Structures are given as C-alpha cells and as structure tokens.
Amino acid sequence: MTADTASKITENGHRIERVRHDIKRRVLTVRRVARLTPQMLRITLTGSDLHDFVSLGHDDHVKILVPRPGEEPVFPDMSPEGRLLIDPANRPVLRDYTPRRFDPVTGELDLDFALHEAGPATEWALRAQPGDKLGVGGPRGSFVVATDFEWYLLAGDETALPAIGRRLEELPASARALVVAEVAGPEEEQALESKAELTTLWLHRGSAPAGTTDQLDQVLRGLTLPTGDGYIWIACETLVAKRLRAVMVDERQHPKAWIKAAGYWKRGQADFHETHGD
C-alpha cells in the first residue's frame, strides 16, 4: 500500500511524481538462480511476505540484508521515523538493488546482481541456492515518470541494466527509446525487449575498470536526439553520472525537469547511492 504522494510535477502535460510507501521488511526465499551473462546473475525470490509488495517506478530500489553464512537474515530495529538503528560493532551488510520484475500471480521477485565488483552481496549471490534466505526491505518510495513522452534516453553501465530493462518493458508502442550502455565486452550484452521503437548502442570498455572511461560522455555529446519531448535517465558510477548530467543539461540544454541522473555506486566505497541535481 502506498503511504502518500509526496510531490507532483507537471511539465507540458507530462506527469512526474514521488510516491512514498509504507516501510516493509521481508524475509524471502531463493526460488531460482540464473546466469544472464558472465557477470550478471538473476536471483528469483519468493515468500508470503511479498503479498503486499509495491514497486511503481522502474528505478525503485530495495535494501537487501545479506545474512552471514549459516545464519538467517535479521533486520536491525527501526526508529519511529523509519531509520535503522545499527550497532556499529555488529553492522549488517545492506545494499541497494532494483526490483527487476515482480509477478504478484506467481509471487516472484527478480533481483539482478552485477558481479563486476567483489563484496559480500556478490559473494552471497554467487553462493545462492534454492531455499536460501535473504532480507529485503522497501522500496520506501517510487519516482514515477509518465510514459507519454515522445522519446526516452536510458544510459548507464551494467548496474543500470536492470532498471533499463524494466523501463523498456513498461514503455508503450507510441514511444521511441534510445539505450546507451557501457559493458565490459560483447559477452555482457543483454537481449532488451520493448514495445517502443528501440535503438540500442553497446559500448565495450575492454580491460579498463568500470567507471574509468569517458565513452558514455563522448556518445551523449554527439548523439542525435529525436524531436519532441524526451526524458533522460542515467545511472552508473557516481562521478560519471554527474558528468553525463552536465553534458545533457549544461552543454545540450536539456530541460532539468526531464532528466534524472544517479550514482548507483562509487569507486572504492560500498553501499553507495546518490542522485545528482542542482
């Protein structure tokens, strides 16, 4: 159940809103594990706790709680304001992930794990087997962008692909969608599907570490954009995301209300998420 709609923005008839949800914490069970590409793993979760799961935005994020080996996931206590009360001496592993797919009929939730960085969440995903438990909290809110723009530009690295794939599947046939995605190599390309008219440009960084190239910058600078109203969504390493937003807003004069750029991760830092704006 949604708690409230925090804000609404209407620009030329296009509706953009933030919706807050009641805070939910769930313990779910692994049903399936599938390797999408060499460095992308899909974990399908299930459980009765999903009966009231709500995710309205393609880039929503849930907070997963990774249990220690041999233990059940146990959430920290929560303050009346919804803040987790974490004991610094016993800090749990918490990470943000996009709800790639939720099926209320089968009671399944898909989370895709990009494996390009080692860490406790990646290690858990690589070990995960049917029957394993995972704590999942949220989403606490949704950022909902109308599907009546003439075109959408979706750009990012591997960490953006779950949200990009979900957004493409939500768009109507009347829209145009442009995807610019940087991955390690052709083996990391995914089959993206959409009713919209779809153009996809894959960028391969080869042996360069993720978050260190300027390929996305160069392509967005020179990209021919369709006519009409367009919405731009960007997610990748935070400094890259900040640069890309500047390219589109400052250099290409795209309306600020029609762009969202987020840092889904930061080089050298764990459990990071940042939205860029003015």
Secondary structure, 3 states (H helix, E strand, C coil): CEEEEEEEEEECCEEEEEEEECCCEEEEEEEEEEEEECCEEEEEEECHHHHHCCCCCCCCCEEEEECCCCCCCCCCCECCCCCECCCHHHCCEEEEECEEEEECCCCEEEEEEECCCCCHHHHHHHHCCCCCEEEEECCCEEEEECCCCCEEEEEECHHHHHHHHHHHHHCCCCCEEEEEEEECCHHHCCCCCCCCEEEEEEEECCCCCCCCCCHHHHHHHHCCCCCCCEEEEEEEEHHHHHHHHHHHHHHCCCCHHHEEEEEEEECCECCCCEEECC
